[in-house]
Amino acid sequence: MKVNYRLAEERDLEGAHHIMVEALDQFALQMGRPLVEVDFEDYLPLWHHFSATSDEGFWVAEVRGKLAGFACSIVRDGLWFLSHLMVLPEFQGQGIGGELLARTLQGAQREEAKIIATYADASNWPSISLYARHGMFPRVPVLRMRGSIVSMRLDQREVEPPEFQVAGLSEETVAALGEIDEKIRGARRHIDHRYWLGAPEMRCYLFREGKRAIAYAYLSVEGHIGPLATLKGEHIRPILGFAIDRLSDQGVDTFIVRVPGINTEAVSLLYERGFTIQEMHLLISSLPFGRWENYIISRPSLL
């Protein structure tokens, strides 16, 4: 079987989305989970963001003119992150994923990345094994937790969070968020914050002590909380509680939080509020990094 590998183009985005949905649905069926519901038009702004900022890290594989798989990686301040590696079920097990990974890893070498990392379902042994062969190893469990307004305990209110403001898109805001990221994630990502701050479905709350920015939290109209980062562990509970209450007040009835297992303050609060674990994933990397006890992840594709 002849496979053609090339850099992705605009015309490939819908095909890549189809591959992602097909691959995720196959895995969901194997695990006895609900099928994935990800509309292409809803996801398109994120595909454009990857296409514009991956810097030759977005590759596709073709077989007889048909897209068979793709890989997308991004580099942010010395951190190389594999956002997607997907192969159509009919082409899996034939080395396409490994070759796509090898090609996108060239970006890590070109950019002299200090750390290479990715994210995988904890039950996806083939992917975890592939990443280990390329020097990335499981580091931190990440729990996908879900809450519903029907079963949620809303009578439990945390202490008030630090002073906050709704952050708009400005260079001052991006710089403040970057300083927090550098201390918590070990890498800034100005370009991703500009994307989130400009997304109409997301709102960023920036928390301060005096004039100093000490935490941030993004909330989406769909009920997703994250990314969320705080310089002080003592602020995890009040800020996460604030996020849940703010979304509840806005009429959101379903909540999704992806929380590192090491962030015990967040996990404990979520259990107290009636959240349950839906899935477990793994943060996988070449070296340990990040203060994940002070962090909540965004969509896995942007960490």
Backbone as CSV, one residue per row, in Angstrom:
resi,resn,N_x,N_y,N_z,CA_x,CA_y,CA_z,C_x,C_y,C_z
1,MET,0.845,-1.199,0.000,0.000,0.000,0.000,0.880,1.248,0.000
2,LYS,0.688,2.102,-0.990,1.472,3.321,-1.074,0.774,4.433,-0.310
3,VAL,1.524,5.085,0.582,0.987,6.180,1.385,1.746,7.447,1.046
4,ASN,1.011,8.506,0.763,1.617,9.804,0.475,1.458,10.705,1.690
5,TYR,2.565,11.250,2.162,2.547,12.152,3.319,2.864,13.560,2.842
6,ARG,2.097,14.533,3.322,2.337,15.928,2.945,1.796,16.844,4.032
7,LEU,2.203,18.121,3.974,1.678,19.111,4.902,0.207,19.376,4.590
8,ALA,-0.563,19.605,5.634,-1.994,19.839,5.467,-2.256,21.191,4.817
9,GLU,-3.378,21.259,4.119,-3.833,22.488,3.485,-5.259,22.787,3.943
10,GLU,-5.733,23.966,3.626,-7.082,24.374,4.012,-8.123,23.350,3.564
11,ARG,-7.958,22.806,2.372,-8.940,21.867,1.827,-8.994,20.550,2.603
12,ASP,-8.016,20.309,3.469,-7.958,19.050,4.223,-8.714,19.106,5.549
13,LEU,-9.143,20.286,5.964,-9.674,20.431,7.326,-10.942,19.607,7.550
14,GLU,-11.855,19.628,6.601,-13.088,18.848,6.790,-12.792,17.353,6.786
15,GLY,-11.860,16.926,5.928,-11.478,15.520,5.914,-10.806,15.101,7.209
16,ALA,-9.961,15.984,7.755,-9.310,15.686,9.035,-10.346,15.571,10.147
17,HIS,-11.344,16.447,10.108,-12.402,16.385,11.115,-13.152,15.055,11.012
18,HIS,-13.436,14.622,9.793,-14.117,13.339,9.587,-13.286,12.190,10.158
19,ILE,-11.980,12.227,9.935,-11.104,11.176,10.468,-11.146,11.174,11.992
20,MET,-11.093,12.372,12.591,-11.122,12.467,14.046,-12.405,11.849,14.603
21,VAL,-13.539,12.195,14.021,-14.817,11.684,14.511,-14.899,10.171,14.325
22,GLU,-14.473,9.669,13.150,-14.515,8.229,12.887,-13.633,7.461,13.876
23,ALA,-12.414,7.964,14.109,-11.487,7.282,15.012,-11.995,7.312,16.455
24,LEU,-12.521,8.464,16.877,-13.030,8.577,18.246,-14.284,7.727,18.435
25,ASP,-15.129,7.669,17.418,-16.334,6.844,17.527,-15.981,5.355,17.622
26,GLN,-14.976,4.936,16.848,-14.567,3.534,16.925,-14.072,3.202,18.330
27,PHE,-13.269,4.093,18.891,-12.744,3.858,20.240,-13.886,3.876,21.263
28,ALA,-14.839,4.796,21.078,-15.975,4.870,21.999,-16.780,3.570,21.977
29,LEU,-16.987,3.015,20.794,-17.708,1.749,20.692,-16.963,0.628,21.403
30,GLN,-15.644,0.608,21.245,-14.835,-0.421,21.907,-14.924,-0.309,23.424
31,MET,-15.030,0.931,23.921,-15.060,1.175,25.362,-16.481,1.196,25.928
32,GLY,-17.470,1.061,25.063,-18.852,1.120,25.531,-19.277,2.514,25.955
33,ARG,-18.752,3.523,25.289,-19.064,4.910,25.620,-19.982,5.514,24.557
34,PRO,-20.610,6.645,24.880,-21.438,7.329,23.869,-20.578,7.794,22.694
35,LEU,-21.191,7.860,21.518,-20.477,8.336,20.344,-20.181,9.825,20.465
36,VAL,-19.180,10.256,19.732,-18.726,11.643,19.791,-19.685,12.529,19.001
37,GLU,-19.998,13.690,19.549,-20.816,14.670,18.838,-20.005,15.954,18.714
38,VAL,-19.311,16.107,17.596,-18.479,17.278,17.347,-18.800,17.782,15.950
39,ASP,-19.521,18.891,15.858,-19.909,19.439,14.568,-18.722,20.148,13.912
40,PHE,-18.540,19.912,12.625,-17.403,20.500,11.912,-17.435,22.019,11.958
41,GLU,-18.590,22.619,11.737,-18.671,24.080,11.717,-18.335,24.662,13.089
42,ASP,-18.747,23.979,14.151,-18.417,24.450,15.501,-16.916,24.346,15.771
43,TYR,-16.295,23.315,15.217,-14.872,23.047,15.460,-13.974,23.820,14.500
44,LEU,-14.558,24.381,13.431,-13.759,24.995,12.372,-12.830,26.112,12.862
45,PRO,-13.267,27.010,13.765,-12.320,28.030,14.241,-11.067,27.432,14.884
46,LEU,-11.235,26.295,15.592,-10.069,25.649,16.197,-9.181,25.021,15.126
47,TRP,-9.798,24.422,14.093,-8.988,23.889,12.991,-8.194,24.996,12.315
48,HIS,-8.813,26.153,12.113,-8.095,27.273,11.509,-6.958,27.744,12.409
49,HIS,-7.191,27.718,13.719,-6.140,28.115,14.668,-4.948,27.181,14.565
50,PHE,-5.216,25.884,14.519,-4.114,24.925,14.365,-3.401,25.115,13.030
51,SER,-4.178,25.264,11.974,-3.590,25.411,10.653,-2.687,26.637,10.574
52,ALA,-3.086,27.716,11.256,-2.329,28.962,11.186,-1.131,29.001,12.126
53,THR,-1.149,28.171,13.186,-0.105,28.301,14.212,0.735,27.045,14.415
54,SER,0.510,26.016,13.600,1.258,24.764,13.802,2.655,24.811,13.208
55,ASP,2.938,25.771,12.314,4.282,25.960,11.758,4.862,24.652,11.219
56,GLU,4.237,24.125,10.188,4.646,22.880,9.528,4.564,21.664,10.453
57,GLY,3.646,21.746,11.425,3.435,20.599,12.299,2.138,19.858,12.011
58,PHE,1.464,20.247,10.923,0.166,19.664,10.573,0.361,18.828,9.307
59,TRP,0.343,17.485,9.451,0.607,16.562,8.357,-0.610,15.680,8.093
60,VAL,-0.776,15.285,6.833,-1.824,14.335,6.475,-1.200,13.165,5.729
61,ALA,-1.894,12.033,5.777,-1.508,10.839,5.014,-2.629,10.522,4.040
62,GLU,-2.263,10.238,2.800,-3.232,9.906,1.759,-2.976,8.504,1.216
63,VAL,-4.060,7.786,0.962,-3.983,6.486,0.309,-4.948,6.522,-0.881
64,ARG,-4.408,6.386,-2.057,-5.205,6.434,-3.285,-6.064,7.696,-3.353
65,GLY,-5.452,8.811,-2.961,-6.140,10.095,-3.029,-7.109,10.373,-1.904
66,LYS,-7.238,9.452,-0.956,-8.160,9.614,0.169,-7.375,9.863,1.449
67,LEU,-7.820,10.844,2.247,-7.159,11.085,3.527,-7.346,9.870,4.426
68,ALA,-6.222,9.368,4.936,-6.257,8.186,5.797,-5.914,8.511,7.239
69,GLY,-5.247,9.631,7.467,-4.856,10.004,8.817,-4.248,11.388,8.820
70,PHE,-4.052,11.918,10.028,-3.400,13.226,10.155,-2.788,13.361,11.540
71,ALA,-1.839,14.265,11.640,-1.222,14.600,12.915,-1.023,16.109,12.966
72,CYS,-1.264,16.686,14.124,-1.098,18.126,14.291,-0.372,18.401,15.595
73,SER,0.695,19.166,15.519,1.446,19.543,16.718,1.648,21.054,16.729
74,ILE,1.838,21.600,17.919,2.111,23.015,18.086,3.319,23.175,19.001
75,VAL,4.041,24.255,18.842,5.176,24.563,19.709,4.911,25.912,20.360
76,ARG,4.968,25.926,21.682,4.721,27.142,22.439,5.824,27.320,23.478
77,ASP,6.705,28.275,23.226,7.712,28.655,24.220,8.538,27.450,24.689
78,GLY,9.013,26.646,23.732,9.862,25.506,24.071,9.116,24.237,24.414
79,LEU,7.778,24.286,24.432,6.957,23.095,24.708,6.305,22.647,23.407
80,TRP,6.693,21.462,22.917,6.073,20.852,21.737,4.937,19.983,22.228
81,PHE,3.745,20.172,21.642,2.579,19.424,22.094,1.858,18.823,20.898
82,LEU,1.645,17.518,20.936,0.903,16.816,19.897,-0.587,16.942,20.210
83,SER,-1.275,17.747,19.412,-2.695,17.992,19.648,-3.577,16.870,19.123
84,HIS,-3.229,16.330,17.961,-4.024,15.270,17.352,-3.112,14.272,16.656
85,LEU,-3.472,13.022,16.747,-2.889,11.965,15.924,-4.006,10.961,15.676
86,MET,-4.575,10.988,14.473,-5.763,10.199,14.169,-5.576,9.458,12.849
87,VAL,-6.005,8.203,12.809,-5.976,7.399,11.591,-7.339,6.734,11.436
88,LEU,-7.871,6.736,10.200,-9.138,6.060,9.968,-9.050,4.598,10.399
89,PRO,-10.111,4.062,10.995,-10.080,2.669,11.463,-9.601,1.675,10.411
90,GLU,-9.991,1.851,9.164,-9.620,0.884,8.121,-8.133,0.899,7.790
91,PHE,-7.420,1.964,8.213,-5.993,2.062,7.927,-5.117,1.925,9.182
92,GLN,-5.735,1.653,10.313,-4.965,1.527,11.547,-4.151,0.237,11.544
93,GLY,-3.056,0.245,12.316,-2.218,-0.939,12.429,-1.294,-1.162,11.257
94,GLN,-1.111,-0.137,10.413,-0.263,-0.289,9.232,0.906,0.701,9.227
95,GLY,1.187,1.298,10.390,2.345,2.165,10.521,2.123,3.606,10.138
96,ILE,0.909,3.947,9.752,0.645,5.328,9.328,0.763,6.301,10.501
97,GLY,0.214,5.923,11.643,0.299,6.798,12.809,1.737,7.053,13.230
98,GLY,2.551,6.012,13.224,3.952,6.175,13.601,4.705,7.096,12.654
99,GLU,4.425,6.977,11.364,5.096,7.835,10.387,4.625,9.289,10.508
100,LEU,3.341,9.489,10.732,2.835,10.842,10.941,3.470,11.472,12.174
101,LEU,3.582,10.693,13.247,4.206,11.204,14.465,5.660,11.575,14.207
102,ALA,6.382,10.726,13.517,7.792,11.005,13.231,7.942,12.289,12.428
103,ARG,7.042,12.521,11.492,7.148,13.710,10.659,6.827,14.983,11.438
104,THR,5.780,14.924,12.270,5.455,16.133,13.019,6.480,16.390,14.128
105,LEU,7.151,15.335,14.599,8.216,15.519,15.598,9.413,16.281,15.038
106,GLN,9.518,16.349,13.722,10.592,17.147,13.136,10.493,18.607,13.569
107,GLY,9.267,19.055,13.833,9.074,20.415,14.311,9.682,20.636,15.678
108,ALA,9.643,19.610,16.532,10.259,19.728,17.855,11.765,19.908,17.733
109,GLN,12.360,19.174,16.806,13.803,19.304,16.587,14.135,20.647,15.961
110,ARG,13.327,21.064,14.993,13.578,22.329,14.314,13.471,23.510,15.274
111,GLU,12.487,23.453,16.171,12.274,24.539,17.133,13.090,24.361,18.407
112,GLU,13.875,23.291,18.477,14.693,22.996,19.662,13.839,22.994,20.936
113,ALA,12.724,22.277,20.855,11.819,22.192,21.990,12.506,21.515,23.173
114,LYS,12.246,22.024,24.366,12.826,21.462,25.584,12.046,20.240,26.063
115,ILE,10.747,20.247,25.806,9.874,19.167,26.258,8.921,18.812,25.124
116,ILE,8.707,17.526,24.908,7.669,17.076,23.991,6.591,16.383,24.809
117,ALA,5.341,16.624,24.448,4.248,16.132,25.282,3.015,15.868,24.434
118,THR,2.096,15.096,24.991,0.804,14.856,24.363,-0.186,14.405,25.427
119,TYR,-1.343,13.935,24.977,-2.470,13.634,25.851,-3.173,12.423,25.261
120,ALA,-3.517,11.442,26.081,-4.136,10.230,25.538,-5.114,9.644,26.542
121,ASP,-6.119,8.946,26.028,-7.027,8.208,26.886,-6.237,7.127,27.620
122,ALA,-6.479,6.980,28.905,-5.716,6.025,29.708,-5.947,4.584,29.272
123,SER,-7.011,4.325,28.513,-7.293,2.971,28.026,-6.725,2.702,26.637
124,ASN,-6.126,3.712,26.030,-5.633,3.565,24.660,-4.182,3.086,24.673
125,TRP,-4.014,1.798,24.965,-2.656,1.251,25.101,-1.823,1.375,23.831
126,PRO,-2.371,1.151,22.636,-1.534,1.301,21.441,-0.928,2.693,21.302
127,SER,-1.730,3.728,21.573,-1.206,5.091,21.477,-0.160,5.360,22.549
128,ILE,-0.434,4.927,23.776,0.517,5.150,24.866,1.843,4.453,24.561
129,SER,1.772,3.255,24.002,2.993,2.523,23.629,3.754,3.242,22.526
130,LEU,3.029,3.764,21.543,3.672,4.511,20.457,4.403,5.727,20.998
131,TYR,3.765,6.460,21.897,4.396,7.658,22.447,5.620,7.288,23.284
132,ALA,5.532,6.196,24.021,6.677,5.770,24.834,7.878,5.437,23.954
133,ARG,7.623,4.826,22.796,8.715,4.508,21.877,9.380,5.765,21.318
134,HIS,8.681,6.883,21.397,9.240,8.146,20.929,9.658,9.042,22.097
135,GLY,9.781,8.458,23.277,10.353,9.195,24.399,9.385,9.995,25.233
136,MET,8.080,9.722,25.094,7.078,10.407,25.918,6.394,9.381,26.820
137,PHE,6.335,9.677,28.110,5.886,8.694,29.088,4.748,9.256,29.947
138,PRO,3.832,8.399,30.414,2.725,8.869,31.251,3.231,9.550,32.518
139,ARG,2.672,10.737,32.798,3.107,11.518,33.960,1.972,11.818,34.939
140,VAL,0.850,12.313,34.403,-0.215,12.822,35.269,-1.568,12.311,34.781
141,PRO,-2.363,11.681,35.653,-3.731,11.324,35.254,-4.599,12.572,35.202
142,VAL,-5.495,12.617,34.226,-6.416,13.740,34.081,-7.838,13.183,34.049
143,LEU,-8.676,13.664,34.942,-10.041,13.167,35.071,-11.004,14.090,34.330
144,ARG,-11.786,13.507,33.438,-12.863,14.270,32.809,-14.097,14.088,33.682
145,MET,-14.512,15.172,34.337,-15.610,15.095,35.286,-16.794,15.911,34.769
146,ARG,-17.966,15.360,35.020,-19.199,15.972,34.522,-20.150,16.250,35.670
147,GLY,-20.784,17.398,35.606,-21.797,17.740,36.585,-23.069,18.173,35.889
148,SER,-24.203,17.945,36.532,-25.498,18.333,35.973,-26.239,19.186,36.985
149,ILE,-26.915,20.195,36.485,-27.662,21.081,37.379,-28.736,20.306,38.126
150,VAL,-29.192,19.184,37.539,-30.249,18.387,38.160,-29.762,17.746,39.459
151,SER,-28.509,17.246,39.439,-27.991,16.521,40.601,-26.969,17.326,41.397
152,MET,-26.662,18.522,40.940,-25.591,19.282,41.583,-26.058,19.917,42.890
153,ARG,-25.152,19.933,43.832,-25.413,20.610,45.097,-25.001,22.059,44.955
154,LEU,-25.971,22.952,44.939,-25.695,24.373,44.762,-25.749,25.145,46.078
155,ASP,-26.030,24.424,47.156,-26.114,25.102,48.446,-24.735,25.334,49.056
156,GLN,-23.727,24.676,48.481,-22.375,24.805,49.029,-21.654,25.942,48.332
157,ARG,-21.420,27.005,49.025,-20.729,28.153,48.469,-19.361,28.264,49.119
158,GLU,-18.358,28.479,48.282,-16.997,28.616,48.778,-16.772,30.041,49.291
159,VAL,-15.623,30.259,49.928,-15.244,31.615,50.300,-15.110,32.434,49.028
160,GLU,-15.211,33.720,49.156,-15.158,34.588,47.985,-13.792,34.474,47.305
161,PRO,-13.775,34.467,45.969,-12.497,34.432,45.250,-11.820,35.792,45.336
162,PRO,-10.566,35.878,44.920,-9.899,37.184,44.880,-10.642,38.137,43.948
163,GLU,-10.311,39.404,44.034,-10.901,40.414,43.161,-10.697,40.013,41.700
164,PHE,-11.720,40.207,40.881,-11.609,39.757,39.494,-12.213,40.769,38.537
165,GLN,-11.897,40.566,37.256,-12.484,41.340,36.184,-12.656,40.431,34.984
166,VAL,-13.610,40.763,34.122,-13.736,40.057,32.851,-12.660,40.615,31.928
167,ALA,-11.793,39.740,31.453,-10.630,40.181,30.678,-10.981,40.310,29.208
168,GLY,-10.598,41.431,28.625,-10.748,41.628,27.193,-9.449,41.341,26.473
169,LEU,-9.512,41.307,25.154,-8.329,41.030,24.347,-7.461,42.273,24.262
170,SER,-6.333,42.232,24.962,-5.363,43.323,24.930,-3.984,42.735,25.189
171,GLU,-2.957,43.444,24.789,-1.604,42.951,25.011,-1.279,42.895,26.499
172,GLU,-1.847,43.810,27.271,-1.631,43.789,28.725,-2.209,42.521,29.338
173,THR,-3.421,42.163,28.913,-4.053,40.947,29.410,-3.256,39.712,29.009
174,VAL,-2.872,39.647,27.742,-2.120,38.491,27.243,-0.806,38.340,28.001
175,ALA,-0.142,39.453,28.284,1.121,39.400,29.024,0.899,38.891,30.445
176,ALA,-0.179,39.350,31.092,-0.476,38.905,32.460,-0.785,37.416,32.493
177,LEU,-1.562,36.935,31.523,-1.873,35.511,31.447,-0.608,34.695,31.180
178,GLY,0.273,35.230,30.346,1.519,34.538,30.029,2.424,34.380,31.236
179,GLU,2.446,35.381,32.098,3.273,35.286,33.308,2.769,34.171,34.222
180,ILE,1.462,34.037,34.325,0.903,32.950,35.131,1.235,31.604,34.497
181,ASP,1.059,31.502,33.175,1.373,30.252,32.476,2.824,29.836,32.668
182,GLU,3.722,30.786,32.607,5.144,30.458,32.739,5.430,29.820,34.092
183,LYS,4.754,30.286,35.122,4.978,29.760,36.472,4.247,28.440,36.714
184,ILE,3.105,28.239,36.051,2.284,27.048,36.301,2.526,25.962,35.262
185,ARG,2.591,26.335,33.989,2.771,25.354,32.918,4.221,25.243,32.463
186,GLY,5.021,26.233,32.815,6.411,26.233,32.383,6.611,26.781,30.988
187,ALA,5.550,27.289,30.361,5.636,27.807,28.996,4.506,28.804,28.760
188,ARG,4.848,29.907,28.129,3.839,30.891,27.735,3.169,30.438,26.444
189,ARG,2.019,31.011,26.147,1.288,30.664,24.916,0.394,31.837,24.513
190,HIS,1.029,32.950,24.221,0.290,34.164,23.905,-0.708,33.949,22.773
191,ILE,-0.306,33.186,21.763,-1.149,33.022,20.582,-2.437,32.271,20.899
192,ASP,-2.388,31.351,21.859,-3.601,30.615,22.247,-4.526,31.499,23.079
193,HIS,-3.946,32.326,23.937,-4.788,33.239,24.719,-5.480,34.240,23.803
194,ARG,-4.805,34.701,22.776,-5.477,35.611,21.831,-6.653,34.905,21.165
195,TYR,-6.477,33.627,20.857,-7.573,32.851,20.263,-8.742,32.732,21.237
196,TRP,-8.474,32.343,22.470,-9.551,32.181,23.453,-10.240,33.504,23.766
197,LEU,-9.436,34.558,23.952,-10.009,35.856,24.299,-10.886,36.409,23.178
198,GLY,-10.615,35.995,21.953,-11.416,36.450,20.831,-12.578,35.549,20.483
199,ALA,-12.698,34.418,21.179,-13.772,33.460,20.882,-15.078,33.932,21.530
200,PRO,-16.146,34.113,20.756,-17.393,34.647,21.325,-18.041,33.730,22.362
201,GLU,-17.729,32.433,22.304,-18.368,31.503,23.240,-17.604,31.359,24.556
202,MET,-16.484,32.071,24.698,-15.681,31.949,25.910,-15.543,33.287,26.614
203,ARG,-15.383,33.212,27.927,-15.156,34.419,28.726,-14.030,34.129,29.705
204,CYS,-13.121,35.080,29.822,-11.971,34.925,30.714,-12.108,35.846,31.919
205,TYR,-11.939,35.258,33.102,-11.931,36.035,34.346,-10.490,36.080,34.855
206,LEU,-10.007,37.287,35.103,-8.640,37.492,35.578,-8.699,37.953,37.026
207,PHE,-8.025,37.222,37.902,-8.071,37.487,39.344,-6.781,38.181,39.786
208,ARG,-6.922,39.121,40.701,-5.764,39.918,41.124,-5.698,40.045,42.631
209,GLU,-4.489,40.244,43.122,-4.239,40.718,44.488,-3.551,42.059,44.331
210,GLY,-4.263,43.110,44.624,-3.742,44.432,44.316,-3.683,44.607,42.807
211,LYS,-2.527,44.951,42.312,-2.362,45.113,40.860,-1.788,43.861,40.199
212,ARG,-1.458,42.866,40.998,-0.792,41.673,40.477,-1.796,40.616,40.057
213,ALA,-1.694,40.140,38.829,-2.547,39.049,38.347,-2.061,37.742,38.961
214,ILE,-2.960,36.994,39.588,-2.562,35.778,40.299,-3.287,34.520,39.795
215,ALA,-4.322,34.688,38.976,-5.074,33.520,38.503,-5.955,33.930,37.333
216,TYR,-6.357,32.919,36.560,-7.340,33.164,35.507,-8.211,31.928,35.354
217,ALA,-9.392,32.153,34.782,-10.310,31.042,34.517,-11.127,31.367,33.279
218,TYR,-11.165,30.423,32.345,-12.003,30.552,31.163,-13.261,29.719,31.346
219,LEU,-14.407,30.300,30.992,-15.684,29.602,31.036,-16.326,29.684,29.657
220,SER,-16.946,28.602,29.215,-17.612,28.613,27.917,-19.116,28.491,28.098
221,VAL,-19.855,28.967,27.116,-21.313,28.907,27.178,-21.806,27.470,27.139
222,GLU,-20.925,26.538,26.710,-21.293,25.121,26.676,-21.133,24.444,28.031
223,GLY,-20.585,25.180,29.026,-20.416,24.610,30.348,-19.034,24.055,30.627
224,HIS,-18.074,24.304,29.733,-16.707,23.855,29.973,-15.977,24.878,30.847
225,ILE,-15.245,24.374,31.823,-14.430,25.218,32.691,-12.972,24.896,32.412
226,GLY,-12.196,25.892,32.012,-10.796,25.701,31.733,-10.403,26.265,30.385
227,PRO,-9.134,26.646,30.255,-8.111,26.450,31.274,-8.315,27.367,32.480
228,LEU,-7.810,26.891,33.601,-7.847,27.637,34.857,-6.495,27.441,35.518
229,ALA,-5.885,28.537,35.934,-4.565,28.456,36.574,-4.492,29.469,37.695
230,THR,-3.873,29.072,38.786,-3.699,29.985,39.906,-2.317,29.810,40.512
231,LEU,-1.705,30.920,40.897,-0.361,30.869,41.482,-0.388,30.280,42.881
232,LYS,-1.526,30.360,43.570,-1.633,29.881,44.940,-2.668,28.762,45.021
233,GLY,-2.265,27.629,45.572,-3.176,26.498,45.698,-4.417,26.810,46.516
234,GLU,-4.306,27.733,47.444,-5.443,28.064,48.304,-6.589,28.723,47.534
235,HIS,-6.313,29.161,46.304,-7.346,29.819,45.508,-8.075,28.859,44.572
236,ILE,-7.657,27.614,44.518,-8.315,26.663,43.620,-9.791,26.521,43.957
237,ARG,-10.110,26.250,45.198,-11.505,26.015,45.570,-12.374,27.250,45.353
238,PRO,-11.988,28.413,45.853,-12.876,29.567,45.640,-13.047,29.942,44.175
239,ILE,-11.994,29.797,43.363,-12.118,30.177,41.955,-12.926,29.137,41.180
240,LEU,-12.708,27.854,41.441,-13.497,26.820,40.778,-14.954,26.898,41.220
241,GLY,-15.177,27.126,42.505,-16.548,27.297,42.987,-17.221,28.491,42.333
242,PHE,-16.475,29.587,42.200,-16.986,30.767,41.506,-17.376,30.427,40.070
243,ALA,-16.532,29.640,39.380,-16.800,29.282,37.988,-18.093,28.480,37.868
244,ILE,-18.279,27.504,38.744,-19.494,26.688,38.709,-20.722,27.552,38.992
245,ASP,-20.627,28.397,40.010,-21.769,29.231,40.373,-22.095,30.239,39.272
246,ARG,-21.071,30.799,38.636,-21.299,31.781,37.579,-22.017,31.130,36.384
247,LEU,-21.568,29.944,35.995,-22.235,29.246,34.901,-23.667,28.855,35.282
248,SER,-23.861,28.419,36.521,-25.213,28.067,36.981,-26.136,29.270,36.898
249,ASP,-25.643,30.426,37.334,-26.443,31.647,37.303,-26.784,32.059,35.874
250,GLN,-25.950,31.636,34.911,-26.183,31.983,33.505,-27.072,30.959,32.799
251,GLY,-27.556,29.966,33.540,-28.497,29.005,32.975,-27.872,27.770,32.374
252,VAL,-26.576,27.570,32.551,-25.921,26.363,32.048,-26.381,25.173,32.883
253,ASP,-26.706,24.057,32.234,-27.226,22.914,32.995,-26.298,21.703,33.004
254,THR,-25.209,21.722,32.207,-24.243,20.637,32.194,-22.841,21.223,32.223
255,PHE,-21.968,20.640,33.034,-20.632,21.190,33.253,-19.583,20.116,32.982
256,ILE,-18.506,20.505,32.317,-17.402,19.598,32.041,-16.109,20.231,32.550
257,VAL,-15.353,19.462,33.329,-14.065,19.927,33.860,-13.047,18.815,33.660
258,ARG,-11.896,19.164,33.111,-10.798,18.207,32.955,-9.729,18.571,33.970
259,VAL,-9.647,17.795,35.018,-8.824,18.176,36.164,-7.717,17.155,36.404
260,PRO,-6.460,17.606,36.524,-5.381,16.678,36.865,-5.662,16.006,38.211
261,GLY,-5.406,14.717,38.269,-5.670,13.993,39.511,-4.901,14.534,40.693
262,ILE,-3.757,15.139,40.419,-2.927,15.705,41.485,-3.544,16.965,42.080
263,ASN,-4.505,17.547,41.382,-5.196,18.734,41.883,-6.316,18.282,42.819
264,THR,-5.928,17.857,44.006,-6.879,17.238,44.928,-7.916,18.229,45.446
265,GLU,-7.563,19.503,45.549,-8.539,20.494,46.007,-9.692,20.591,45.008
266,ALA,-9.361,20.604,43.721,-10.403,20.691,42.698,-11.232,19.409,42.655
267,VAL,-10.567,18.259,42.688,-11.293,16.984,42.633,-12.246,16.867,43.817
268,SER,-11.778,17.238,44.998,-12.629,17.158,46.195,-13.844,18.062,46.067
269,LEU,-13.639,19.291,45.600,-14.768,20.213,45.445,-15.777,19.678,44.443
270,LEU,-15.285,19.136,43.339,-16.192,18.629,42.309,-17.027,17.467,42.837
271,TYR,-16.404,16.574,43.609,-17.174,15.485,44.209,-18.231,16.038,45.172
272,GLU,-17.849,17.032,45.954,-18.802,17.638,46.885,-19.988,18.253,46.154
273,ARG,-19.750,18.745,44.965,-20.808,19.382,44.174,-21.600,18.370,43.340
274,GLY,-21.269,17.095,43.432,-22.040,16.087,42.731,-21.507,15.690,41.368
275,PHE,-20.300,16.120,41.017,-19.703,15.711,39.750,-19.286,14.240,39.817
276,THR,-19.215,13.610,38.651,-18.738,12.234,38.565,-17.681,12.124,37.479
277,ILE,-16.813,11.119,37.611,-15.780,10.883,36.602,-16.396,10.165,35.412
278,GLN,-16.140,10.693,34.220,-16.622,10.082,32.976,-15.512,9.308,32.265
279,GLU,-14.312,9.848,32.276,-13.181,9.233,31.591,-11.901,9.608,32.334
280,MET,-10.837,8.846,32.078,-9.523,9.209,32.596,-8.527,9.237,31.450
281,HIS,-7.754,10.298,31.392,-6.724,10.461,30.387,-5.369,10.595,31.066
282,LEU,-4.339,10.678,30.258,-2.989,10.819,30.772,-2.278,11.958,30.063
283,LEU,-1.613,12.780,30.835,-0.665,13.739,30.283,0.656,13.012,30.138
284,ILE,1.191,13.013,28.926,2.359,12.208,28.578,3.454,13.146,28.100
285,SER,4.689,12.977,28.603,5.739,13.916,28.221,7.116,13.291,28.354
286,SER,8.078,13.953,27.706,9.462,13.477,27.750,10.093,13.739,29.111
287,LEU,9.699,14.824,29.763,10.204,15.186,31.088,9.038,15.695,31.938
288,PRO,9.126,15.573,33.258,8.088,16.164,34.095,8.090,17.685,33.932
289,PHE,6.914,18.280,33.944,6.818,19.736,33.890,5.463,20.151,34.438
290,GLY,5.358,21.409,34.818,4.088,21.978,35.238,3.746,21.756,36.696
291,ARG,2.987,22.693,37.250,2.434,22.583,38.605,0.942,22.256,38.444
292,TRP,0.672,21.001,38.146,-0.673,20.609,37.761,-1.649,20.633,38.927
293,GLU,-1.152,20.696,40.144,-2.044,20.825,41.295,-2.711,22.196,41.329
294,ASN,-2.205,23.129,40.502,-2.769,24.482,40.450,-3.424,24.770,39.105
295,TYR,-3.848,23.722,38.403,-4.284,23.921,37.018,-5.471,23.040,36.678
296,ILE,-6.317,23.526,35.777,-7.385,22.752,35.156,-7.225,22.914,33.655
297,ILE,-7.308,21.806,32.925,-6.991,21.784,31.509,-8.156,22.298,30.675
298,SER,-7.820,22.856,29.523,-8.837,23.282,28.570,-9.224,22.068,27.725
299,ARG,-9.604,22.278,26.481,-9.753,21.144,25.572,-8.399,20.441,25.493
300,PRO,-8.383,19.110,25.451,-7.098,18.403,25.425,-6.174,18.837,24.294
301,SER,-6.745,19.277,23.174,-5.926,19.637,22.020,-5.086,20.882,22.242
302,LEU,-5.413,21.694,23.256,-4.606,22.875,23.565,-4.025,22.828,24.976
303,LEU,-4.291,21.762,25.697,-3.797,21.584,27.073,-4.204,22.764,27.958
